[in-house]
Amino acid sequence: MRRVDGIEGLGRATMGHRPKIAARGIIAALCLLWGVGMVFAEPVQQIPQPVYKDLRPEKKPFDPDRIPDPFLSYLVRRGQQTAAAAKDAEEKLEKEKLAAAQKLRELLIARTELQKLTISQLTLTAIVQAEGVSWAMVSDPKGRGFILKEGTRIGTNGGVVHRIARAEKKVIIKEPYLENELDLKFKDVVMKLPDQVYESKEK
């Protein structure tokens, strides 16, 4: 085997390794390009948030009005609180009055001809009891007759027939009204049967 000496031999040895170095460089460049392509090809996935964050209570925004003024005295602050509480109570009472008035107005809505006539315009003409059930008849100034049973709405004041008392010869009607503009209550209005009017008991 021939020995390579000196600069000439070193140069020849270096030239022999150049193809290997070039090949390695090409492979490294290809690997680098492939890696960059993989990075840009795949979308970046969002990192999931910890589950415990959903369990945290929602933070309320800071409201400086809720912080008491340190320069106000206790009596002044207490007076402001009392005034605010009184105003809230007054507004609540007003709402309850409006609701009661609305309920009364609904009860006064006339849905039948009998509700368009006042009690004073009607005359009780008969009370009849049949098979344990009592009913009555009233007539208007024009002579038209109307049958009354328990629960029949009658009169312009939202009245409802409460009881038909044959033995007492009368019909008891409940009419709604407001007490203190707040409490819905009912008063009794009585229609009596004249002695000369027909009264019957059916079998």
FENWO-V59813 format. One record per helix or strand of 3 or more residues. SS is the DSSP state (a for helix, b for strand). FROM is the first residue (numbers start at 1). LEN is the number of residues. If there is no record, write none. Layout:
ss->SS from->FROM len->LEN
ss->SS from->FROM len->LEN
This chain:
ss->a from->6 len->36
ss->a from->51 len->5
ss->a from->64 len->3
ss->a from->74 len->34
ss->a from->113 len->4
ss->a from->119 len->3
ss->b from->123 len->8
ss->b from->133 len->7
ss->b from->145 len->4
ss->b from->159 len->7
ss->b from->170 len->10
ss->b from->183 len->10
ss->b from->200 len->3
